[in-house]
Each structure stands twice: as structure tokens, then as C-alpha cells.
């Protein structure tokens, strides 16, 4: 998954403002205690991050 697709999915699911805040501020245990931005910067795939976001926020399967 491309990062642009990941960012689009985040904005569609959470709204542009909340998606940006979640990416910068929310620490995910499934990402090793990192934020989305930290995980991306360290090379974690966008697809793996999206899966963790979906799991953490109970995104319905049809929108994953």
C-alpha cells in the first residue's frame, strides 16, 4: 500500500483533521509503542500500520 493511499483511507475513516492528529499523537502498542508517523519514518509498511489502526479503532471489515 502506498503512503498516499494510507493517508486517504485515514482521512476517509476519521476525517482529515482527526486523521492527522491520530497519526502524530496516538501511540499504538501494536506498533511497538510508536505513533503512525514514527512507524512510517522507521520503515514500517503503510499496510501494516493500517491494519493496526483498524484493529485499535474497530474499523468494520468492509472498510479495512
C-alpha positions in Angstrom: 0.0 0.0 0.0 1.3 3.4 -0.9 1.5 6.1 1.8 -0.8 8.3 -0.2 -3.4 5.6 -0.2 -2.9 5.1 3.5 -3.4 8.8 4.2 -6.6 8.8 2.0 -8.0 5.9 4.0 -7.2 7.6 7.3 -8.9 10.8 6.1 -12.0 8.9 4.9 -12.3 6.9 8.1 -11.6 9.6 10.7 -11.9 12.9 8.9 -8.8 14.9 7.7 -8.2 16.8 11.0 -8.6 13.8 13.3 -6.6 11.5 11.0 -3.7 14.0 11.2 -3.9 14.2 15.0 -4.1 10.4 15.3 -1.1 10.0 13.1 1.0 12.4 15.1 -0.2 11.9 18.7 -1.8 8.4 19.2 0.7 5.8 20.4 -0.2 2.3 19.2 1.0 -0.7 21.3 0.8 -2.8 18.1 3.4 -0.6 16.5 5.8 -1.0 19.3 4.7 2.0 21.3 5.1 4.3 18.3 2.8 6.7 16.6 1.9 6.3 12.9 4.4 9.0 11.9 7.2 7.4 13.9 6.4 3.9 12.4 6.4 5.3 8.9 9.6 7.1 9.4 11.2 3.9 10.7 10.1 2.0 7.6 7.0 0.1 8.8 4.8 -0.6 5.8 1.7 1.5 5.4 -0.3 -1.7 5.1 0.9 -3.0 8.4 0.1 0.4 10.1 -3.4 0.5 8.5 -4.1 -3.0 9.9 -3.1 -1.8 13.4 -5.1 1.4 13.2 -8.2 -0.6 12.1 -7.7 -3.1 14.9 -7.2 -0.4 17.5 -10.3 1.6 16.4 -12.6 -1.3 15.5 -12.9 -0.2 11.9 -15.5 -2.5 10.3 -14.1 -5.2 8.0 -15.8 -3.7 4.9 -13.7 -0.5 5.3 -10.4 -2.2 6.1 
